[in-house]
Amino acid sequence: MPGARITSGERITLRTVEREDVPFLQRAFANPEIRYPIGNPLGNQEQVEIPTEDDDSDQFLVCLDDGRPGQPDEDDVERLGVVYVGDAHYRRPELGYWLAPAYHGQGYGSEALSLVVDYVFRVYDHPAVGAGVFDFNDASRGLLESLGFEEEGRIRRDRFIDGAYRDTIQYGLLREVWRER
């Protein structure tokens, strides 16, 4: 059964990630179109981590559904991807996100990230939120920049991905810049 609805936008709903979502997550992490751009290792279902009460992160399942509160039927929810808020409780939150390739380029990522930025600035008292993107991920860089994120730095040869060392580009978005939008 899909997790509880946290918030909804015009087209998508953000829900809690539940144990029942693990098969979707594991298949996505095995897909090279997702695994390489986010730098995830290949793993089986037992290795997929679901946030716990002790975890210092918030994780949201991006869904297409009717957006009503409560528990929809499994058949009424289409899973698109995940948005992750790391280090939320003790320092500047760091966003991570991905959508299944079938949903790329349709505006779902922009809507999901906007909902999560609103959530972070409503729930946590931090002056900014950040996100790291690999240098080859032009679509993700464009998404962040379209939402007002600015490049703050680069970690050269940060990760070995798909046969090459890649730079990580760090982005940040200030609370007041978000409010002015």
Secondary structure, DSSP 8 states (H G I E B T S, - for coil): ----EEEE-SS-EEEE--GGGHHHHHHHHHSHHHHHHHT-----GGG-----TT-SEEEEEEEES---SS---GGG-EEEEEEEEESTTTS--EEEEEE-GGGTTSSHHHHHHHHHHHHHHHHS--SEEEEEEETT-HHHHHHHHHTT-EEEEEEEEEEEETTEEEEEEEEEEEHHHHHH-
